[in-house]
Amino acid sequence: MVKPLFTFGLLLSLLLGWAFVSWANPTILIFPQKVHSGDAFIVIVKGLGGFPDARLEEVFVGKKEGKKEISLKGRGTKKSLLIGVPLDARELILRVKGGNGAQIAGVRIRLLPRRVPVSRLRLPSRYLKPPERLLKRIDRERRMLRSILFRSSAFWYPKGSPVMPLKRYRKTTPFGAKRVINGVSVSPHSGVDMAAPSGTPVRAVFKGRVAFAGNLYYTGNTVVLDHGRGFYTLYAHLSSFSVRKGEVVGKGSCLGKVGSTGRATGPHLHFGIYVGGVKVDPLSIFKIPHSLWDVARW
């Protein structure tokens, strides 16, 4: 839910079907209008012609408060950005600041709560408490993935609508589910688990560059695609993969096949999405209007 500061701005947002508020030019637009904690969504900033050095500041309010800034420099008077909201955020404040740091536009978004189930699993004890000899490997893999997922490439590949990574599947564990493994509470689920027969082809959601393709302790055979500007998709527990690092693959291309490698109880795809290093609900990107994915033209 978006809370504008002026009645006039609220009236226009209702008439046009957009959620926005502006203290002056520029104007901030949000799609879709309803945003849950843990969602990805599109922000469009219009009217930047007189503000060549403008920046967008994101402030997440929740158990922990976070803040980051994104440059809006470039050609044109309109910029479009994909934003990821942390799972534990309750409110998001977006501010456009001029070159002197003064605020020139802003919007406050009251995030809708995400209702998630509790997922209880029984797994071999080595996946809950790994042997000491494997701890260095696990830490190395964690740091390697983090270094990838926090990068922001200059290109932007997504165009049109995304495709589901599996043509047919059964959703078993949703994003954000509270997990209890062998009776011990662990971190919330960072993606969506899609059950499908072993060997089912796994497809690229959008065109992307392969940022990683290899075997990891927890996620088994894993592929990570870089779609540009900090937007990544992750495909895990594959029985095999058919791409290599650095390769550019098209939307819908086969990346590998469903399996149960790593910490898995049966054949399924763990599908994850990261935006600016933030884990988001992978299914939320399918709520974004297809015409807004062509961010590069702005």
C-alpha positions as CSV (number, residue, x, y, z in Angstrom):
1,M,0.0,0.0,0.0
2,V,1.4,3.4,-1.0
3,K,0.9,6.4,1.2
4,P,1.1,9.6,-0.8
5,L,1.6,13.0,0.9
6,F,-0.8,15.1,-1.1
7,T,-4.5,14.5,-1.8
8,F,-4.0,15.6,-5.4
9,G,-1.4,12.9,-5.9
10,L,-3.7,10.3,-4.4
11,L,-6.6,11.3,-6.6
12,L,-4.4,11.0,-9.8
13,S,-3.1,7.6,-8.7
14,L,-6.7,6.3,-8.3
15,L,-7.8,7.7,-11.6
16,L,-4.8,6.4,-13.6
17,G,-4.4,3.1,-11.7
18,W,-0.8,4.1,-10.7
19,A,0.7,4.4,-7.2
20,F,2.7,7.6,-7.1
21,V,3.5,10.7,-5.1
22,S,5.6,13.7,-6.0
23,W,6.7,16.8,-4.1
24,A,7.8,18.2,-7.5
25,N,9.1,16.8,-10.7
26,P,10.2,14.0,-11.0
27,T,7.4,11.6,-10.4
28,I,7.6,8.0,-9.0
29,L,5.4,5.3,-10.4
30,I,5.2,1.7,-9.0
31,F,4.1,-1.5,-10.7
32,P,2.3,-3.5,-9.5
33,Q,0.6,-1.3,-7.0
34,K,0.3,-3.9,-4.3
35,V,3.7,-5.0,-3.0
36,H,4.4,-7.7,-0.4
37,S,7.5,-8.1,1.7
38,G,9.9,-10.1,-0.3
39,D,8.6,-9.0,-3.7
40,A,10.3,-7.7,-6.8
41,F,8.6,-4.8,-8.6
42,I,9.3,-2.0,-11.1
43,V,9.9,1.6,-10.2
44,I,9.6,4.3,-13.0
45,V,11.0,7.7,-12.3
46,K,9.7,10.4,-14.7
47,G,10.5,14.0,-15.2
48,L,14.3,13.8,-14.8
49,G,15.1,16.3,-17.5
50,G,16.1,19.0,-15.1
51,F,18.0,16.7,-12.7
52,P,20.9,15.1,-14.6
53,D,22.6,14.0,-11.3
54,A,19.6,12.5,-9.6
55,R,19.8,9.4,-7.4
56,L,17.2,7.1,-6.1
57,E,17.5,6.2,-2.4
58,E,15.8,3.1,-1.0
59,V,15.2,2.8,2.7
60,F,13.9,-0.5,4.0
61,V,12.2,-0.4,7.4
62,G,11.7,-3.7,9.4
63,K,13.6,-5.7,12.0
64,K,16.7,-4.2,10.4
65,E,16.8,-0.9,8.6
66,G,18.7,-0.8,5.3
67,K,19.6,1.9,2.9
68,K,21.2,2.1,-0.6
69,E,21.3,4.5,-3.5
70,I,21.1,4.0,-7.3
71,S,22.3,6.6,-9.8
72,L,19.6,7.8,-12.3
73,K,22.2,9.4,-14.6
74,G,21.9,8.8,-18.4
75,R,20.0,9.9,-21.4
76,G,16.3,10.6,-21.3
77,T,13.9,12.0,-18.8
78,K,12.6,8.6,-17.6
79,K,14.3,5.7,-15.8
80,S,12.9,2.3,-14.9
81,L,14.4,0.1,-12.2
82,L,13.8,-3.4,-10.8
83,I,13.7,-3.2,-7.0
84,G,13.9,-6.2,-4.6
85,V,12.3,-5.9,-1.1
86,P,13.8,-7.9,1.8
87,L,11.5,-10.5,3.3
88,D,11.6,-8.9,6.8
89,A,10.8,-5.4,5.6
90,R,7.5,-3.8,6.7
91,E,7.8,-0.5,4.8
92,L,9.8,0.9,1.9
93,I,10.6,4.6,1.4
94,L,11.9,5.7,-2.0
95,R,13.4,9.2,-2.4
96,V,14.7,10.9,-5.5
97,K,17.6,13.3,-4.6
98,G,19.2,16.0,-6.7
99,G,22.9,16.5,-7.2
100,N,23.0,18.6,-4.0
101,G,21.5,15.8,-2.0
102,A,18.1,17.6,-1.5
103,Q,15.0,15.4,-1.8
104,I,12.9,16.3,-4.9
105,A,10.4,13.4,-4.9
106,G,9.4,10.5,-2.6
107,V,7.0,7.7,-1.9
108,R,6.3,5.6,1.1
109,I,5.1,2.0,0.5
110,R,3.4,0.1,3.3
111,L,4.2,-3.5,2.4
112,L,1.6,-6.2,2.6
113,P,2.5,-9.0,5.0
114,R,3.5,-12.3,3.5
115,R,1.7,-15.4,4.9
116,V,4.0,-18.4,4.9
117,P,3.7,-22.0,6.1
118,V,6.1,-24.0,8.2
119,S,8.1,-26.6,6.2
120,R,9.3,-29.6,8.2
121,L,12.0,-31.8,6.6
122,R,14.1,-34.8,7.6
123,L,17.5,-34.9,6.1
124,P,20.8,-36.6,6.7
125,S,22.5,-35.0,9.7
126,R,25.5,-34.0,7.5
127,Y,23.4,-31.3,5.8
128,L,22.3,-29.8,9.1
129,K,25.6,-30.0,10.8
130,P,28.3,-30.6,8.1
131,P,31.5,-32.4,9.0
132,E,34.3,-30.0,10.1
133,R,36.4,-31.0,7.0
134,L,33.7,-29.5,4.8
135,L,33.3,-26.2,6.6
136,K,36.0,-24.4,4.5
137,R,34.4,-25.6,1.3
138,I,31.0,-24.3,2.4
139,D,32.3,-21.0,3.5
140,R,34.3,-20.6,0.2
141,E,31.1,-21.4,-1.8
142,R,29.0,-18.9,0.3
143,R,31.5,-16.1,-0.3
144,M,31.8,-16.9,-4.0
145,L,28.0,-16.8,-4.5
146,R,27.7,-13.6,-2.5
147,S,30.4,-11.9,-4.7
148,I,28.4,-12.9,-7.8
149,L,25.0,-11.9,-6.6
150,F,26.0,-8.5,-5.4
151,R,27.5,-7.4,-8.7
152,S,25.6,-5.2,-11.1
153,S,26.4,-5.6,-14.8
154,A,25.9,-2.7,-17.2
155,F,23.9,-4.7,-19.7
156,W,20.1,-5.5,-19.5
157,Y,18.8,-8.6,-21.2
158,P,15.1,-9.1,-20.2
159,K,12.5,-8.3,-22.8
160,G,8.8,-9.3,-22.9
161,S,7.3,-11.7,-20.4
162,P,9.5,-14.2,-18.4
163,V,8.9,-17.9,-18.9
164,M,8.5,-20.4,-16.1
165,P,11.6,-22.5,-15.6
166,L,9.5,-25.7,-15.7
167,K,6.5,-26.2,-18.1
168,R,4.8,-28.4,-15.5
169,Y,5.5,-28.6,-11.8
170,R,4.0,-28.9,-8.3
171,K,4.9,-26.1,-5.9
172,T,6.1,-27.8,-2.7
173,T,7.8,-25.1,-0.6
174,P,7.1,-21.4,-1.2
175,F,9.4,-18.5,-0.8
176,G,9.9,-17.4,2.8
177,A,8.6,-20.6,4.3
178,K,9.7,-21.1,7.9
179,R,11.9,-24.3,7.8
180,V,12.4,-26.8,10.5
181,I,15.0,-29.4,9.5
182,N,15.3,-32.5,11.8
183,G,13.5,-30.5,14.5
184,V,15.8,-27.5,14.3
185,S,14.7,-24.1,13.0
186,V,16.8,-22.7,10.1
187,S,16.7,-19.7,7.9
188,P,13.5,-19.0,5.8
189,H,13.3,-20.6,2.4
190,S,15.2,-18.4,-0.1
191,G,13.3,-19.5,-3.3
192,V,10.5,-21.7,-4.6
193,D,10.7,-25.5,-4.7
194,M,9.1,-27.0,-7.8
195,A,8.6,-30.7,-7.8
196,A,8.9,-32.5,-11.2
197,P,10.2,-35.8,-12.5
198,S,13.9,-36.3,-12.5
199,G,15.3,-35.4,-16.0
200,T,12.7,-32.7,-16.7
201,P,14.3,-29.8,-18.7
202,V,14.9,-26.6,-16.8
203,R,14.5,-23.4,-18.8
204,A,16.1,-19.9,-18.6
205,V,13.5,-17.4,-17.4
206,F,15.1,-14.6,-19.5
207,K,18.1,-14.3,-21.7
208,G,21.2,-14.1,-19.5
209,R,24.9,-14.7,-19.1
210,V,26.0,-17.7,-17.1
211,A,27.6,-16.3,-14.0
212,F,28.1,-19.8,-12.4
213,A,27.6,-23.4,-13.4
214,G,28.9,-26.1,-11.0
215,N,28.4,-28.2,-7.9
216,L,27.8,-26.7,-4.5
217,Y,27.5,-28.5,-1.2
218,Y,24.0,-27.4,-0.3
219,T,22.4,-26.7,-3.7
220,G,24.1,-29.5,-5.7
221,N,24.4,-28.8,-9.4
222,T,23.6,-25.2,-9.7
223,V,23.3,-22.6,-12.5
224,V,23.2,-18.8,-11.9
225,L,22.2,-16.4,-14.7
226,D,23.1,-12.7,-14.8
227,H,20.3,-10.8,-16.5
228,G,22.0,-7.4,-15.9
229,R,21.8,-4.5,-13.5
230,G,21.9,-6.8,-10.4
231,F,19.1,-9.1,-11.5
232,Y,20.0,-12.9,-11.1
233,T,18.2,-16.1,-11.3
234,L,19.4,-19.4,-9.7
235,Y,18.5,-23.0,-10.6
236,A,19.5,-25.6,-8.1
237,H,19.6,-29.4,-7.3
238,L,20.0,-30.2,-11.0
239,S,20.8,-33.8,-12.0
240,S,23.0,-32.2,-14.7
241,F,23.6,-28.9,-16.4
242,S,24.4,-28.1,-20.1
243,V,25.8,-24.6,-20.0
244,R,29.2,-23.1,-19.0
245,K,30.3,-19.9,-17.3
246,G,30.4,-16.9,-19.6
247,E,28.0,-18.3,-22.1
248,V,25.0,-16.2,-23.1
249,V,21.8,-18.2,-23.3
250,G,18.4,-17.2,-24.7
251,K,15.1,-17.0,-22.9
252,G,13.6,-20.5,-22.7
253,S,16.9,-22.2,-23.4
254,C,17.6,-25.5,-21.6
255,L,20.0,-25.0,-18.7
256,G,20.0,-28.6,-17.4
257,K,17.6,-31.2,-15.9
258,V,15.7,-31.6,-12.7
259,G,17.5,-33.7,-10.1
260,S,18.0,-34.1,-6.3
261,T,21.7,-33.2,-5.9
262,G,22.9,-31.4,-2.7
263,R,20.5,-31.0,0.2
264,A,17.3,-32.4,-1.3
265,T,14.7,-35.0,-0.3
266,G,13.7,-35.8,-3.9
267,P,13.7,-34.5,-7.5
268,H,12.8,-30.9,-7.7
269,L,14.0,-27.5,-8.9
270,H,15.0,-24.8,-6.3
271,F,14.3,-21.6,-8.2
272,G,15.7,-18.4,-6.7
273,I,15.8,-14.7,-7.7
274,Y,18.1,-12.0,-6.4
275,V,17.8,-8.3,-7.1
276,G,20.7,-6.1,-5.9
277,G,21.7,-8.9,-3.6
278,V,18.2,-9.2,-2.1
279,K,16.5,-12.6,-2.1
280,V,12.9,-12.1,-3.5
281,D,9.9,-14.3,-4.3
282,P,10.6,-15.7,-7.8
283,L,6.9,-15.8,-8.6
284,S,6.6,-12.1,-8.0
285,I,8.3,-11.2,-11.3
286,F,5.4,-12.8,-13.1
287,K,3.1,-10.1,-11.8
288,I,5.0,-7.4,-13.5
289,P,3.4,-6.2,-16.9
290,H,5.4,-7.6,-19.8
291,S,5.8,-4.2,-21.4
292,L,7.8,-2.9,-18.5
293,W,10.6,-5.4,-18.7
294,D,12.3,-3.6,-21.6
295,V,14.1,-1.3,-19.1
296,A,17.0,-0.6,-21.5
297,R,14.9,1.7,-23.7
298,W,14.6,4.1,-20.8
